[in-house]
Amino acid sequence: MPKIRKKTSKRVNLRTKYSVLKKVSQHHKKLRKQAKRMASAGMIVNKPNKKDSAIPNSFPGKEELIN
């Protein structure tokens, strides 16, 4: 027969909660800083995403429009 455990509480101390939030914000700040450095060095180039024409196949004269 399996033992039934009590469910543990998901409650977190505020000290722990805020320290985790602080570390997360520091990490995001570090990533933004690195991205900025790499962009200025020319390693990362933000290219706009190429969008599809979004013309349905049932559209009359689709080939003419594309060409």
PEBELSUL-V487214 format. One record per residue. N is the residue number from 0. RES is the residue in one small letter. PHI is phi in whole degrees, 0 to 359 (NA if undefined). PSI is psi in radians with two decimals (none if undefined). NEAR is the number of other C-alpha atoms within 12 Angstrom. Layout:
n = {N:N}
res = {RES:RES}
phi = {PHI:PHI}
psi = {PSI:PSI}
near = {NEAR:NEAR}
This chain:
n = {0:1:2:3:4:5:6:7:8:9:10:11:12:13:14:15:16:17:18:19:20:21:22:23:24:25:26:27:28:29:30:31:32:33:34:35:36:37:38:39:40:41:42:43:44:45:46:47:48:49:50:51:52:53:54:55:56:57:58:59:60:61:62:63:64:65:66}
res = {m:p:k:i:r:k:k:t:s:k:r:v:n:l:r:t:k:y:s:v:l:k:k:v:s:q:h:h:k:k:l:r:k:q:a:k:r:m:a:s:a:g:m:i:v:n:k:p:n:k:k:d:s:a:i:p:n:s:f:p:g:k:e:e:l:i:n}
phi = {NA:288:279:261:265:285:287:281:286:265:290:237:297:295:299:294:301:288:291:294:301:296:295:296:294:296:296:297:298:297:296:297:297:297:297:295:296:293:292:290:279:86:281:245:239:283:262:291:291:282:268:286:289:58:261:293:294:280:291:289:79:295:300:296:296:294:284}
psi = {2.23:2.56:2.43:2.12:2.67:2.48:2.33:2.63:2.54:0.19:2.40:2.49:2.57:-0.57:-0.79:-0.77:-0.85:-0.53:-0.65:-0.79:-0.70:-0.77:-0.68:-0.77:-0.65:-0.71:-0.78:-0.69:-0.73:-0.75:-0.73:-0.72:-0.78:-0.73:-0.69:-0.73:-0.78:-0.62:-0.69:-0.48:-0.17:0.20:-0.61:2.23:2.11:1.87:2.37:2.50:2.38:2.15:2.56:2.79:-0.42:0.68:2.17:2.67:-0.45:-0.08:2.22:2.31:0.54:-0.75:-0.74:-0.71:-0.74:-0.73:none}
near = {3:4:5:6:6:6:7:7:7:7:10:12:11:11:11:12:14:13:14:15:14:15:14:14:14:14:14:14:14:14:14:14:14:16:18:17:15:15:15:13:11:11:12:13:13:12:8:6:6:7:8:8:12:12:15:13:12:9:12:11:12:14:13:9:13:14:7}
